[in-house]
Amino acid sequence: MKKISFAAICFFWFAGTQAQEVTTTQSPVTFSGYLETYYSYDLGEPEDHTRPGFIYSHNRHNELNVNIGFVKANYLKDNVRGNLALMAGTYAQHNLAAEQDLLKNVFEANVGVRLSQHHNLWVDAGIMPAHIGFESAVGKDCPTLTRSILADNSPYYEAGVKLGYTSKTERWYLAVMYLNGWQRIQKIDGNQTPAFGSQVTYRPNAGTMLNWSTYVGNEQPDSIRKWRYFNNFYGLFRVTEKVNLTAGFDIGMQQTAYGSSDYDVWYSPVLIARYKPTDKIQLAARAEYYQDQKGVIIATGTPDGFRTYGFSANFDYLPASNVMFRIEARTLNSRDEIFLDNNNPTDKNVFLTTALAISF
């Protein structure tokens, strides 16, 4: 009996050791998800429950709704990586309205290969988050509940191929892209023009990040081609352990007509300050301005075009590390009467938004 017991002990010890080795082997595939619900009340009370046309995120009035929800599979092993994420929500409904039906619910679908064993040099191809801007479609990663005007009116995603390099110190990131267009998976009919992008990110220290992104392309059929040139600048600054500042500036220009040497210009500055008094509370304030007098990006059909400034105040509560409840009050003021107040034209728009998000 002693011999049998000793053999049994040895067997279970060996089996347990083997099981531990198996369970600690890390799978190259990981799964994650994000869900953000919201309610927004526009004091202008639009009858169709739709916010102004230049707002693509949290854009339904007086409805409990889903801005975005997605599930994501990520693969990373040795010199290969890939991402596939499918989404639903009003963000997908409005921001991808021009895409093919089978692609409207694709948040990410890309594959990457590392090109060097000694350098962090990758080539990625597919549908990817845009290389432009400090705000994304994922609310928890943004300092404010709603997106700034410049974020909602520049690419959130892009389709193409990207060559990216990260320095050994991780202070520098350099990338160039060949793209289908300005936030386009499906190219415009009659457009065979290539589009290009670039990105330079510099981190001089742990509390500062500086970014410069560019885009060059044509968003018209080739027969009436208009070249578009765009620059996005932003900086992220950790002033203290509790205070962060974000400063951004976009400027773009597009030919007024095919072959013209004249250009229509639009630009937008934004400044966001965030204060975190405790681990569970965050406060933020935003000031922004957007000018697109010729209606390249935001067409109004009014004499002064889109010339709008805005302010917002934000309160965040984090009951858990992966849950965020947010409240935001925001006002927009325009040179012309481009908004509606009970179906009457007005130059002001005020709205309140709440959101509850979870990541897993």
DAFEN-V28673 format. One record per helix or strand of 3 or more residues. SS is the DSSP state (alpha for helix, beta for strand). FROM is the first residue (numbers start at 1). TO is the last residue. If there is no record, write none. Layout:
ss->SS from->FROM to->TO
ss->SS from->FROM to->TO
This chain:
ss->alpha from->2 to->24
ss->beta from->29 to->42
ss->beta from->64 to->77
ss->beta from->80 to->88
ss->alpha from->90 to->95
ss->alpha from->101 to->103
ss->beta from->106 to->114
ss->beta from->120 to->129
ss->alpha from->139 to->141
ss->alpha from->149 to->152
ss->beta from->157 to->166
ss->beta from->172 to->179
ss->beta from->195 to->205
ss->beta from->208 to->218
ss->alpha from->222 to->224
ss->beta from->227 to->238
ss->beta from->243 to->255
ss->beta from->263 to->275
ss->beta from->281 to->292
ss->beta from->306 to->320
ss->beta from->323 to->334
ss->beta from->339 to->341
ss->beta from->344 to->346
ss->beta from->348 to->359
